[in-house]
Amino acid sequence: MFNKKKSVPRVVIDQFSSLISGNLSLVGDMEFEEGLKVSGAIRGNVCHKPGTHSLLALSADGRIEGNVSSYDALIDGTIIGDLVVEHLLELHSNARVCGNIRYRQLSMENGAIVDGTLNRMGDDEEAGQVFELPQPQAREG
């Protein structure tokens, strides 16, 4: 009765339509749809095409220096920049993120490191929406 484990959502990997292999370094912004696997290095923003169910997989040797967005993401490498994931984010044990993360669902393994804030998106929020807190007003006294 108490032994039942809650099912954890997982991303299904069928195939990747694009690959940045380990021997490739790319400088510049890029937009992708469907599946993108990164084993090399990218210096620039990596964004999915809005409205698509994209999957980004960053291998343990992969590195992205720039802001990243995807529908689903499997991160096992390094991101230096902000990360926005509209659906499911999996941070594997080698994941290193130096930046703020916004996600809807999160799975994080032991060993993953985040140097920034983790912010969960609500069901009615848009992925790219940013909320700012009002600045405190000085009190006269």
CNS distance restraints for C-alpha pairs under 8 A (distance, minus, plus):
assign (resid   9 and name CA) (resid  88 and name CA) 7.91 0.50 0.50
assign (resid  10 and name CA) (resid  88 and name CA) 7.94 0.50 0.50
assign (resid  11 and name CA) (resid  72 and name CA) 7.35 0.50 0.50
assign (resid  11 and name CA) (resid  88 and name CA) 7.50 0.50 0.50
assign (resid  15 and name CA) (resid  35 and name CA) 6.93 0.50 0.50
assign (resid  16 and name CA) (resid  34 and name CA) 7.22 0.50 0.50
assign (resid  16 and name CA) (resid  35 and name CA) 4.33 0.50 0.50
assign (resid  16 and name CA) (resid  36 and name CA) 5.61 0.50 0.50
assign (resid  16 and name CA) (resid  37 and name CA) 6.42 0.50 0.50
assign (resid  17 and name CA) (resid  34 and name CA) 6.49 0.50 0.50
assign (resid  17 and name CA) (resid  35 and name CA) 5.23 0.50 0.50
assign (resid  17 and name CA) (resid  36 and name CA) 6.32 0.50 0.50
assign (resid  18 and name CA) (resid  35 and name CA) 6.25 0.50 0.50
assign (resid  18 and name CA) (resid  36 and name CA) 4.80 0.50 0.50
assign (resid  18 and name CA) (resid  37 and name CA) 6.38 0.50 0.50
assign (resid  19 and name CA) (resid  36 and name CA) 5.76 0.50 0.50
assign (resid  19 and name CA) (resid  37 and name CA) 4.87 0.50 0.50
assign (resid  19 and name CA) (resid  38 and name CA) 5.95 0.50 0.50
assign (resid  19 and name CA) (resid  39 and name CA) 7.76 0.50 0.50
assign (resid  20 and name CA) (resid  24 and name CA) 6.29 0.50 0.50
assign (resid  20 and name CA) (resid  25 and name CA) 7.93 0.50 0.50
assign (resid  20 and name CA) (resid  36 and name CA) 7.79 0.50 0.50
assign (resid  20 and name CA) (resid  37 and name CA) 6.27 0.50 0.50
assign (resid  20 and name CA) (resid  38 and name CA) 4.71 0.50 0.50
assign (resid  20 and name CA) (resid  39 and name CA) 5.83 0.50 0.50
assign (resid  20 and name CA) (resid  40 and name CA) 5.58 0.50 0.50
assign (resid  20 and name CA) (resid  41 and name CA) 7.77 0.50 0.50
assign (resid  21 and name CA) (resid  37 and name CA) 7.95 0.50 0.50
assign (resid  21 and name CA) (resid  38 and name CA) 6.29 0.50 0.50
assign (resid  21 and name CA) (resid  39 and name CA) 4.88 0.50 0.50
assign (resid  21 and name CA) (resid  40 and name CA) 5.05 0.50 0.50
assign (resid  22 and name CA) (resid  38 and name CA) 7.71 0.50 0.50
assign (resid  22 and name CA) (resid  39 and name CA) 4.60 0.50 0.50
assign (resid  22 and name CA) (resid  40 and name CA) 3.92 0.50 0.50
assign (resid  22 and name CA) (resid  41 and name CA) 7.46 0.50 0.50
assign (resid  22 and name CA) (resid  61 and name CA) 7.17 0.50 0.50
assign (resid  22 and name CA) (resid  62 and name CA) 7.18 0.50 0.50
assign (resid  23 and name CA) (resid  40 and name CA) 6.06 0.50 0.50
assign (resid  24 and name CA) (resid  40 and name CA) 5.26 0.50 0.50
assign (resid  24 and name CA) (resid  41 and name CA) 6.61 0.50 0.50
assign (resid  25 and name CA) (resid  40 and name CA) 5.86 0.50 0.50
assign (resid  25 and name CA) (resid  41 and name CA) 4.67 0.50 0.50
assign (resid  25 and name CA) (resid  42 and name CA) 5.79 0.50 0.50
assign (resid  25 and name CA) (resid  43 and name CA) 7.92 0.50 0.50
assign (resid  26 and name CA) (resid  41 and name CA) 6.24 0.50 0.50
assign (resid  26 and name CA) (resid  42 and name CA) 4.72 0.50 0.50
assign (resid  26 and name CA) (resid  43 and name CA) 6.25 0.50 0.50
assign (resid  27 and name CA) (resid  42 and name CA) 5.85 0.50 0.50
assign (resid  27 and name CA) (resid  43 and name CA) 4.78 0.50 0.50
assign (resid  27 and name CA) (resid  44 and name CA) 6.00 0.50 0.50
assign (resid  28 and name CA) (resid  42 and name CA) 7.53 0.50 0.50
assign (resid  28 and name CA) (resid  43 and name CA) 6.14 0.50 0.50
assign (resid  28 and name CA) (resid  44 and name CA) 4.67 0.50 0.50
assign (resid  28 and name CA) (resid  45 and name CA) 7.12 0.50 0.50
assign (resid  29 and name CA) (resid  43 and name CA) 7.69 0.50 0.50
assign (resid  29 and name CA) (resid  44 and name CA) 4.58 0.50 0.50
assign (resid  29 and name CA) (resid  45 and name CA) 4.59 0.50 0.50
assign (resid  29 and name CA) (resid  46 and name CA) 5.98 0.50 0.50
assign (resid  30 and name CA) (resid  44 and name CA) 7.37 0.50 0.50
assign (resid  30 and name CA) (resid  45 and name CA) 6.28 0.50 0.50
assign (resid  30 and name CA) (resid  46 and name CA) 5.09 0.50 0.50
assign (resid  30 and name CA) (resid  47 and name CA) 6.37 0.50 0.50
assign (resid  31 and name CA) (resid  46 and name CA) 5.95 0.50 0.50
assign (resid  31 and name CA) (resid  47 and name CA) 4.82 0.50 0.50
assign (resid  31 and name CA) (resid  48 and name CA) 5.31 0.50 0.50
assign (resid  31 and name CA) (resid  49 and name CA) 6.07 0.50 0.50
assign (resid  32 and name CA) (resid  36 and name CA) 7.04 0.50 0.50
assign (resid  32 and name CA) (resid  46 and name CA) 7.65 0.50 0.50
assign (resid  32 and name CA) (resid  47 and name CA) 6.41 0.50 0.50
assign (resid  32 and name CA) (resid  48 and name CA) 4.78 0.50 0.50
assign (resid  32 and name CA) (resid  49 and name CA) 5.79 0.50 0.50
assign (resid  32 and name CA) (resid  54 and name CA) 7.69 0.50 0.50
assign (resid  33 and name CA) (resid  48 and name CA) 5.54 0.50 0.50
assign (resid  33 and name CA) (resid  49 and name CA) 5.49 0.50 0.50
assign (resid  33 and name CA) (resid  52 and name CA) 6.40 0.50 0.50
assign (resid  33 and name CA) (resid  53 and name CA) 7.41 0.50 0.50
assign (resid  33 and name CA) (resid  54 and name CA) 5.23 0.50 0.50
assign (resid  33 and name CA) (resid  55 and name CA) 7.74 0.50 0.50
assign (resid  34 and name CA) (resid  52 and name CA) 7.22 0.50 0.50
assign (resid  34 and name CA) (resid  53 and name CA) 6.43 0.50 0.50
assign (resid  34 and name CA) (resid  54 and name CA) 4.35 0.50 0.50
assign (resid  34 and name CA) (resid  55 and name CA) 6.06 0.50 0.50
assign (resid  35 and name CA) (resid  54 and name CA) 5.69 0.50 0.50
assign (resid  35 and name CA) (resid  55 and name CA) 4.69 0.50 0.50
assign (resid  35 and name CA) (resid  56 and name CA) 5.99 0.50 0.50
assign (resid  35 and name CA) (resid  57 and name CA) 7.81 0.50 0.50
assign (resid  36 and name CA) (resid  54 and name CA) 7.94 0.50 0.50
assign (resid  36 and name CA) (resid  55 and name CA) 6.27 0.50 0.50
assign (resid  36 and name CA) (resid  56 and name CA) 4.96 0.50 0.50
assign (resid  36 and name CA) (resid  57 and name CA) 6.25 0.50 0.50
assign (resid  37 and name CA) (resid  56 and name CA) 5.99 0.50 0.50
assign (resid  37 and name CA) (resid  57 and name CA) 4.70 0.50 0.50
assign (resid  37 and name CA) (resid  58 and name CA) 5.97 0.50 0.50
assign (resid  37 and name CA) (resid  59 and name CA) 7.42 0.50 0.50
assign (resid  38 and name CA) (resid  56 and name CA) 7.74 0.50 0.50
assign (resid  38 and name CA) (resid  57 and name CA) 6.21 0.50 0.50
assign (resid  38 and name CA) (resid  58 and name CA) 4.87 0.50 0.50
assign (resid  38 and name CA) (resid  59 and name CA) 6.17 0.50 0.50
assign (resid  38 and name CA) (resid  62 and name CA) 5.63 0.50 0.50
assign (resid  38 and name CA) (resid  63 and name CA) 7.74 0.50 0.50
assign (resid  39 and name CA) (resid  58 and name CA) 6.30 0.50 0.50
assign (resid  39 and name CA) (resid  59 and name CA) 5.19 0.50 0.50
assign (resid  39 and name CA) (resid  60 and name CA) 7.34 0.50 0.50
assign (resid  39 and name CA) (resid  61 and name CA) 5.57 0.50 0.50
assign (resid  39 and name CA) (resid  62 and name CA) 4.13 0.50 0.50
assign (resid  39 and name CA) (resid  63 and name CA) 7.44 0.50 0.50
assign (resid  40 and name CA) (resid  61 and name CA) 6.78 0.50 0.50
assign (resid  40 and name CA) (resid  62 and name CA) 4.83 0.50 0.50
assign (resid  40 and name CA) (resid  63 and name CA) 6.44 0.50 0.50
assign (resid  41 and name CA) (resid  62 and name CA) 5.77 0.50 0.50
assign (resid  41 and name CA) (resid  63 and name CA) 4.74 0.50 0.50
assign (resid  41 and name CA) (resid  64 and name CA) 5.85 0.50 0.50
assign (resid  42 and name CA) (resid  63 and name CA) 6.31 0.50 0.50
assign (resid  42 and name CA) (resid  64 and name CA) 4.76 0.50 0.50
assign (resid  42 and name CA) (resid  65 and name CA) 6.23 0.50 0.50
assign (resid  42 and name CA) (resid  66 and name CA) 7.96 0.50 0.50
assign (resid  43 and name CA) (resid  64 and name CA) 5.91 0.50 0.50
assign (resid  43 and name CA) (resid  65 and name CA) 4.72 0.50 0.50
assign (resid  43 and name CA) (resid  66 and name CA) 6.16 0.50 0.50
assign (resid  44 and name CA) (resid  64 and name CA) 7.28 0.50 0.50
assign (resid  44 and name CA) (resid  65 and name CA) 5.95 0.50 0.50
assign (resid  44 and name CA) (resid  66 and name CA) 4.73 0.50 0.50
assign (resid  44 and name CA) (resid  67 and name CA) 7.29 0.50 0.50
assign (resid  45 and name CA) (resid  65 and name CA) 7.41 0.50 0.50
assign (resid  45 and name CA) (resid  66 and name CA) 4.53 0.50 0.50
assign (resid  45 and name CA) (resid  67 and name CA) 4.76 0.50 0.50
assign (resid  45 and name CA) (resid  68 and name CA) 5.83 0.50 0.50
assign (resid  46 and name CA) (resid  66 and name CA) 7.06 0.50 0.50
assign (resid  46 and name CA) (resid  67 and name CA) 6.36 0.50 0.50
assign (resid  46 and name CA) (resid  68 and name CA) 4.78 0.50 0.50
assign (resid  46 and name CA) (resid  69 and name CA) 6.47 0.50 0.50
assign (resid  47 and name CA) (resid  67 and name CA) 7.74 0.50 0.50
assign (resid  47 and name CA) (resid  68 and name CA) 5.51 0.50 0.50
assign (resid  47 and name CA) (resid  69 and name CA) 4.68 0.50 0.50
assign (resid  47 and name CA) (resid  70 and name CA) 6.34 0.50 0.50
assign (resid  48 and name CA) (resid  52 and name CA) 7.36 0.50 0.50
assign (resid  48 and name CA) (resid  54 and name CA) 6.42 0.50 0.50
assign (resid  48 and name CA) (resid  69 and name CA) 5.86 0.50 0.50
assign (resid  48 and name CA) (resid  70 and name CA) 5.09 0.50 0.50
assign (resid  48 and name CA) (resid  71 and name CA) 7.35 0.50 0.50
assign (resid  49 and name CA) (resid  54 and name CA) 7.82 0.50 0.50
assign (resid  52 and name CA) (resid  71 and name CA) 7.28 0.50 0.50
assign (resid  53 and name CA) (resid  71 and name CA) 5.47 0.50 0.50
assign (resid  53 and name CA) (resid  72 and name CA) 7.39 0.50 0.50
assign (resid  54 and name CA) (resid  70 and name CA) 5.92 0.50 0.50
assign (resid  54 and name CA) (resid  71 and name CA) 5.09 0.50 0.50
assign (resid  54 and name CA) (resid  72 and name CA) 6.20 0.50 0.50
assign (resid  55 and name CA) (resid  70 and name CA) 6.32 0.50 0.50
assign (resid  55 and name CA) (resid  71 and name CA) 6.15 0.50 0.50
assign (resid  55 and name CA) (resid  72 and name CA) 4.80 0.50 0.50
assign (resid  55 and name CA) (resid  73 and name CA) 5.54 0.50 0.50
assign (resid  55 and name CA) (resid  74 and name CA) 7.75 0.50 0.50
assign (resid  56 and name CA) (resid  70 and name CA) 6.32 0.50 0.50
assign (resid  56 and name CA) (resid  72 and name CA) 6.43 0.50 0.50
assign (resid  56 and name CA) (resid  73 and name CA) 4.69 0.50 0.50
assign (resid  56 and name CA) (resid  74 and name CA) 6.22 0.50 0.50
assign (resid  56 and name CA) (resid  75 and name CA) 7.85 0.50 0.50
assign (resid  57 and name CA) (resid  73 and name CA) 5.85 0.50 0.50
assign (resid  57 and name CA) (resid  74 and name CA) 4.69 0.50 0.50
assign (resid  57 and name CA) (resid  75 and name CA) 5.93 0.50 0.50
assign (resid  57 and name CA) (resid  76 and name CA) 7.81 0.50 0.50
assign (resid  58 and name CA) (resid  62 and name CA) 5.55 0.50 0.50
assign (resid  58 and name CA) (resid  63 and name CA) 7.45 0.50 0.50
assign (resid  58 and name CA) (resid  73 and name CA) 7.96 0.50 0.50
assign (resid  58 and name CA) (resid  74 and name CA) 6.28 0.50 0.50
assign (resid  58 and name CA) (resid  75 and name CA) 4.90 0.50 0.50
assign (resid  58 and name CA) (resid  76 and name CA) 5.65 0.50 0.50
assign (resid  58 and name CA) (resid  77 and name CA) 5.53 0.50 0.50
assign (resid  58 and name CA) (resid  78 and name CA) 7.87 0.50 0.50
assign (resid  59 and name CA) (resid  75 and name CA) 6.73 0.50 0.50
assign (resid  59 and name CA) (resid  76 and name CA) 5.07 0.50 0.50
assign (resid  59 and name CA) (resid  77 and name CA) 5.23 0.50 0.50
assign (resid  60 and name CA) (resid  75 and name CA) 7.92 0.50 0.50
assign (resid  60 and name CA) (resid  76 and name CA) 4.66 0.50 0.50
assign (resid  60 and name CA) (resid  77 and name CA) 4.07 0.50 0.50
assign (resid  60 and name CA) (resid  78 and name CA) 7.54 0.50 0.50
assign (resid  60 and name CA) (resid  94 and name CA) 6.02 0.50 0.50
assign (resid  60 and name CA) (resid  95 and name CA) 7.19 0.50 0.50
assign (resid  61 and name CA) (resid  77 and name CA) 5.79 0.50 0.50
assign (resid  61 and name CA) (resid  78 and name CA) 7.96 0.50 0.50
assign (resid  62 and name CA) (resid  76 and name CA) 7.85 0.50 0.50
assign (resid  62 and name CA) (resid  77 and name CA) 5.06 0.50 0.50
assign (resid  62 and name CA) (resid  78 and name CA) 6.42 0.50 0.50
assign (resid  63 and name CA) (resid  77 and name CA) 5.94 0.50 0.50
assign (resid  63 and name CA) (resid  78 and name CA) 4.71 0.50 0.50
assign (resid  63 and name CA) (resid  79 and name CA) 5.86 0.50 0.50
assign (resid  64 and name CA) (resid  78 and name CA) 6.32 0.50 0.50
assign (resid  64 and name CA) (resid  79 and name CA) 4.82 0.50 0.50
assign (resid  64 and name CA) (resid  80 and name CA) 6.29 0.50 0.50
assign (resid  64 and name CA) (resid  81 and name CA) 7.95 0.50 0.50
assign (resid  65 and name CA) (resid  79 and name CA) 5.88 0.50 0.50
assign (resid  65 and name CA) (resid  80 and name CA) 4.71 0.50 0.50
assign (resid  65 and name CA) (resid  81 and name CA) 6.13 0.50 0.50
assign (resid  66 and name CA) (resid  79 and name CA) 7.31 0.50 0.50
assign (resid  66 and name CA) (resid  80 and name CA) 6.03 0.50 0.50
assign (resid  66 and name CA) (resid  81 and name CA) 4.81 0.50 0.50
assign (resid  66 and name CA) (resid  82 and name CA) 7.23 0.50 0.50
assign (resid  67 and name CA) (resid  80 and name CA) 7.58 0.50 0.50
assign (resid  67 and name CA) (resid  81 and name CA) 4.70 0.50 0.50
assign (resid  67 and name CA) (resid  82 and name CA) 4.75 0.50 0.50
assign (resid  67 and name CA) (resid  83 and name CA) 5.98 0.50 0.50
assign (resid  68 and name CA) (resid  81 and name CA) 7.17 0.50 0.50
assign (resid  68 and name CA) (resid  82 and name CA) 6.22 0.50 0.50
assign (resid  68 and name CA) (resid  83 and name CA) 4.80 0.50 0.50
assign (resid  68 and name CA) (resid  84 and name CA) 6.33 0.50 0.50
assign (resid  69 and name CA) (resid  83 and name CA) 5.77 0.50 0.50
assign (resid  69 and name CA) (resid  84 and name CA) 4.68 0.50 0.50
assign (resid  69 and name CA) (resid  85 and name CA) 5.74 0.50 0.50
assign (resid  69 and name CA) (resid  86 and name CA) 7.97 0.50 0.50
assign (resid  70 and name CA) (resid  84 and name CA) 6.61 0.50 0.50
assign (resid  70 and name CA) (resid  85 and name CA) 5.10 0.50 0.50
assign (resid  70 and name CA) (resid  86 and name CA) 6.54 0.50 0.50
assign (resid  71 and name CA) (resid  85 and name CA) 5.34 0.50 0.50
assign (resid  71 and name CA) (resid  86 and name CA) 4.68 0.50 0.50
assign (resid  71 and name CA) (resid  87 and name CA) 5.40 0.50 0.50
assign (resid  71 and name CA) (resid  88 and name CA) 7.20 0.50 0.50
assign (resid  72 and name CA) (resid  85 and name CA) 6.00 0.50 0.50
assign (resid  72 and name CA) (resid  86 and name CA) 6.73 0.50 0.50
assign (resid  72 and name CA) (resid  87 and name CA) 5.50 0.50 0.50
assign (resid  72 and name CA) (resid  88 and name CA) 4.94 0.50 0.50
assign (resid  72 and name CA) (resid  89 and name CA) 5.87 0.50 0.50
assign (resid  73 and name CA) (resid  85 and name CA) 6.70 0.50 0.50
assign (resid  73 and name CA) (resid  88 and name CA) 6.53 0.50 0.50
assign (resid  73 and name CA) (resid  89 and name CA) 4.95 0.50 0.50
assign (resid  73 and name CA) (resid  90 and name CA) 6.20 0.50 0.50
assign (resid  74 and name CA) (resid  89 and name CA) 6.19 0.50 0.50
assign (resid  74 and name CA) (resid  90 and name CA) 4.84 0.50 0.50
assign (resid  74 and name CA) (resid  91 and name CA) 6.27 0.50 0.50
assign (resid  74 and name CA) (resid  92 and name CA) 7.26 0.50 0.50
assign (resid  75 and name CA) (resid  89 and name CA) 7.70 0.50 0.50
assign (resid  75 and name CA) (resid  90 and name CA) 6.11 0.50 0.50
assign (resid  75 and name CA) (resid  91 and name CA) 5.00 0.50 0.50
assign (resid  75 and name CA) (resid  92 and name CA) 5.94 0.50 0.50
assign (resid  75 and name CA) (resid  95 and name CA) 5.71 0.50 0.50
assign (resid  76 and name CA) (resid  91 and name CA) 6.31 0.50 0.50
assign (resid  76 and name CA) (resid  92 and name CA) 4.91 0.50 0.50
assign (resid  76 and name CA) (resid  93 and name CA) 6.54 0.50 0.50
assign (resid  76 and name CA) (resid  94 and name CA) 4.93 0.50 0.50
assign (resid  76 and name CA) (resid  95 and name CA) 4.20 0.50 0.50
assign (resid  76 and name CA) (resid  96 and name CA) 7.51 0.50 0.50
assign (resid  77 and name CA) (resid  94 and name CA) 5.94 0.50 0.50
assign (resid  77 and name CA) (resid  95 and name CA) 4.77 0.50 0.50
assign (resid  77 and name CA) (resid  96 and name CA) 6.12 0.50 0.50
assign (resid  78 and name CA) (resid  95 and name CA) 5.90 0.50 0.50
assign (resid  78 and name CA) (resid  96 and name CA) 4.60 0.50 0.50
assign (resid  78 and name CA) (resid  97 and name CA) 5.81 0.50 0.50
assign (resid  79 and name CA) (resid  96 and name CA) 6.27 0.50 0.50
assign (resid  79 and name CA) (resid  97 and name CA) 4.78 0.50 0.50
assign (resid  79 and name CA) (resid  98 and name CA) 6.25 0.50 0.50
assign (resid  79 and name CA) (resid  99 and name CA) 7.75 0.50 0.50
assign (resid  80 and name CA) (resid  97 and name CA) 5.95 0.50 0.50
assign (resid  80 and name CA) (resid  98 and name CA) 4.79 0.50 0.50
assign (resid  80 and name CA) (resid  99 and name CA) 6.16 0.50 0.50
assign (resid  81 and name CA) (resid  97 and name CA) 7.37 0.50 0.50
assign (resid  81 and name CA) (resid  98 and name CA) 6.01 0.50 0.50
assign (resid  81 and name CA) (resid  99 and name CA) 4.74 0.50 0.50
assign (resid  81 and name CA) (resid 100 and name CA) 7.27 0.50 0.50
assign (resid  82 and name CA) (resid  98 and name CA) 7.54 0.50 0.50
assign (resid  82 and name CA) (resid  99 and name CA) 4.61 0.50 0.50
assign (resid  82 and name CA) (resid 100 and name CA) 4.81 0.50 0.50
assign (resid  82 and name CA) (resid 101 and name CA) 5.92 0.50 0.50
assign (resid  83 and name CA) (resid  99 and name CA) 7.11 0.50 0.50
assign (resid  83 and name CA) (resid 100 and name CA) 6.30 0.50 0.50
assign (resid  83 and name CA) (resid 101 and name CA) 4.76 0.50 0.50
assign (resid  83 and name CA) (resid 102 and name CA) 6.36 0.50 0.50
assign (resid  84 and name CA) (resid 101 and name CA) 5.83 0.50 0.50
assign (resid  84 and name CA) (resid 102 and name CA) 4.75 0.50 0.50
assign (resid  84 and name CA) (resid 103 and name CA) 6.01 0.50 0.50
assign (resid  84 and name CA) (resid 127 and name CA) 6.86 0.50 0.50
assign (resid  84 and name CA) (resid 128 and name CA) 7.57 0.50 0.50
assign (resid  85 and name CA) (resid  89 and name CA) 6.22 0.50 0.50
assign (resid  85 and name CA) (resid 101 and name CA) 7.90 0.50 0.50
assign (resid  85 and name CA) (resid 102 and name CA) 6.18 0.50 0.50
assign (resid  85 and name CA) (resid 103 and name CA) 4.77 0.50 0.50
assign (resid  85 and name CA) (resid 104 and name CA) 6.97 0.50 0.50
assign (resid  85 and name CA) (resid 127 and name CA) 7.33 0.50 0.50
assign (resid  86 and name CA) (resid 102 and name CA) 7.94 0.50 0.50
assign (resid  86 and name CA) (resid 103 and name CA) 5.83 0.50 0.50
assign (resid  86 and name CA) (resid 104 and name CA) 5.91 0.50 0.50
assign (resid  86 and name CA) (resid 127 and name CA) 5.65 0.50 0.50
assign (resid  87 and name CA) (resid 103 and name CA) 6.52 0.50 0.50
assign (resid  87 and name CA) (resid 104 and name CA) 5.11 0.50 0.50
assign (resid  87 and name CA) (resid 105 and name CA) 6.01 0.50 0.50
assign (resid  88 and name CA) (resid 103 and name CA) 6.93 0.50 0.50
assign (resid  88 and name CA) (resid 104 and name CA) 6.25 0.50 0.50
assign (resid  88 and name CA) (resid 105 and name CA) 4.71 0.50 0.50
assign (resid  88 and name CA) (resid 106 and name CA) 5.96 0.50 0.50
assign (resid  88 and name CA) (resid 107 and name CA) 7.81 0.50 0.50
assign (resid  89 and name CA) (resid 103 and name CA) 6.55 0.50 0.50
assign (resid  89 and name CA) (resid 104 and name CA) 7.75 0.50 0.50
assign (resid  89 and name CA) (resid 105 and name CA) 6.13 0.50 0.50
assign (resid  89 and name CA) (resid 106 and name CA) 4.94 0.50 0.50
assign (resid  89 and name CA) (resid 107 and name CA) 6.25 0.50 0.50
assign (resid  90 and name CA) (resid 106 and name CA) 5.98 0.50 0.50
assign (resid  90 and name CA) (resid 107 and name CA) 4.70 0.50 0.50
assign (resid  90 and name CA) (resid 108 and name CA) 5.90 0.50 0.50
assign (resid  91 and name CA) (resid  95 and name CA) 5.73 0.50 0.50
assign (resid  91 and name CA) (resid 106 and name CA) 7.73 0.50 0.50
assign (resid  91 and name CA) (resid 107 and name CA) 6.16 0.50 0.50
assign (resid  91 and name CA) (resid 108 and name CA) 4.68 0.50 0.50
assign (resid  91 and name CA) (resid 109 and name CA) 6.23 0.50 0.50
assign (resid  91 and name CA) (resid 112 and name CA) 6.27 0.50 0.50
assign (resid  92 and name CA) (resid 108 and name CA) 6.15 0.50 0.50
assign (resid  92 and name CA) (resid 109 and name CA) 5.17 0.50 0.50
assign (resid  92 and name CA) (resid 110 and name CA) 7.71 0.50 0.50
assign (resid  92 and name CA) (resid 111 and name CA) 7.70 0.50 0.50
assign (resid  92 and name CA) (resid 112 and name CA) 6.01 0.50 0.50
assign (resid  93 and name CA) (resid 108 and name CA) 7.71 0.50 0.50
assign (resid  93 and name CA) (resid 109 and name CA) 5.17 0.50 0.50
assign (resid  93 and name CA) (resid 110 and name CA) 5.59 0.50 0.50
assign (resid  93 and name CA) (resid 111 and name CA) 4.54 0.50 0.50
assign (resid  93 and name CA) (resid 112 and name CA) 4.60 0.50 0.50
assign (resid  94 and name CA) (resid 111 and name CA) 6.36 0.50 0.50
assign (resid  94 and name CA) (resid 112 and name CA) 5.60 0.50 0.50
assign (resid  94 and name CA) (resid 113 and name CA) 7.90 0.50 0.50
assign (resid  95 and name CA) (resid 111 and name CA) 7.63 0.50 0.50
assign (resid  95 and name CA) (resid 112 and name CA) 4.79 0.50 0.50
assign (resid  95 and name CA) (resid 113 and name CA) 6.16 0.50 0.50
assign (resid  96 and name CA) (resid 112 and name CA) 6.15 0.50 0.50
assign (resid  96 and name CA) (resid 113 and name CA) 4.90 0.50 0.50
assign (resid  96 and name CA) (resid 114 and name CA) 6.03 0.50 0.50
assign (resid  96 and name CA) (resid 115 and name CA) 7.96 0.50 0.50
assign (resid  97 and name CA) (resid 113 and name CA) 6.32 0.50 0.50
assign (resid  97 and name CA) (resid 114 and name CA) 4.82 0.50 0.50
assign (resid  97 and name CA) (resid 115 and name CA) 6.11 0.50 0.50
assign (resid  97 and name CA) (resid 116 and name CA) 7.69 0.50 0.50
assign (resid  98 and name CA) (resid 114 and name CA) 6.03 0.50 0.50
assign (resid  98 and name CA) (resid 115 and name CA) 4.66 0.50 0.50
assign (resid  98 and name CA) (resid 116 and name CA) 6.11 0.50 0.50
assign (resid  99 and name CA) (resid 114 and name CA) 7.37 0.50 0.50
assign (resid  99 and name CA) (resid 115 and name CA) 6.01 0.50 0.50
assign (resid  99 and name CA) (resid 116 and name CA) 4.78 0.50 0.50
assign (resid  99 and name CA) (resid 117 and name CA) 7.23 0.50 0.50
assign (resid 100 and name CA) (resid 115 and name CA) 7.60 0.50 0.50
assign (resid 100 and name CA) (resid 116 and name CA) 4.65 0.50 0.50
assign (resid 100 and name CA) (resid 117 and name CA) 4.75 0.50 0.50
assign (resid 100 and name CA) (resid 118 and name CA) 6.24 0.50 0.50
assign (resid 100 and name CA) (resid 119 and name CA) 7.86 0.50 0.50
assign (resid 101 and name CA) (resid 116 and name CA) 7.21 0.50 0.50
assign (resid 101 and name CA) (resid 117 and name CA) 6.07 0.50 0.50
assign (resid 101 and name CA) (resid 118 and name CA) 4.93 0.50 0.50
assign (resid 101 and name CA) (resid 119 and name CA) 6.11 0.50 0.50
assign (resid 102 and name CA) (resid 118 and name CA) 6.08 0.50 0.50
assign (resid 102 and name CA) (resid 119 and name CA) 4.76 0.50 0.50
assign (resid 102 and name CA) (resid 120 and name CA) 5.70 0.50 0.50
assign (resid 102 and name CA) (resid 121 and name CA) 6.45 0.50 0.50
assign (resid 102 and name CA) (resid 127 and name CA) 7.75 0.50 0.50
assign (resid 103 and name CA) (resid 118 and name CA) 7.80 0.50 0.50
assign (resid 103 and name CA) (resid 119 and name CA) 6.50 0.50 0.50
assign (resid 103 and name CA) (resid 120 and name CA) 5.10 0.50 0.50
assign (resid 103 and name CA) (resid 121 and name CA) 5.71 0.50 0.50
assign (resid 104 and name CA) (resid 120 and name CA) 5.41 0.50 0.50
assign (resid 104 and name CA) (resid 121 and name CA) 5.02 0.50 0.50
assign (resid 104 and name CA) (resid 122 and name CA) 6.94 0.50 0.50
assign (resid 104 and name CA) (resid 123 and name CA) 7.90 0.50 0.50
assign (resid 105 and name CA) (resid 120 and name CA) 7.43 0.50 0.50
assign (resid 108 and name CA) (resid 112 and name CA) 6.74 0.50 0.50
assign (resid 121 and name CA) (resid 125 and name CA) 6.06 0.50 0.50
assign (resid 121 and name CA) (resid 126 and name CA) 7.85 0.50 0.50
assign (resid 121 and name CA) (resid 127 and name CA) 7.20 0.50 0.50
assign (resid 125 and name CA) (resid 129 and name CA) 7.01 0.50 0.50
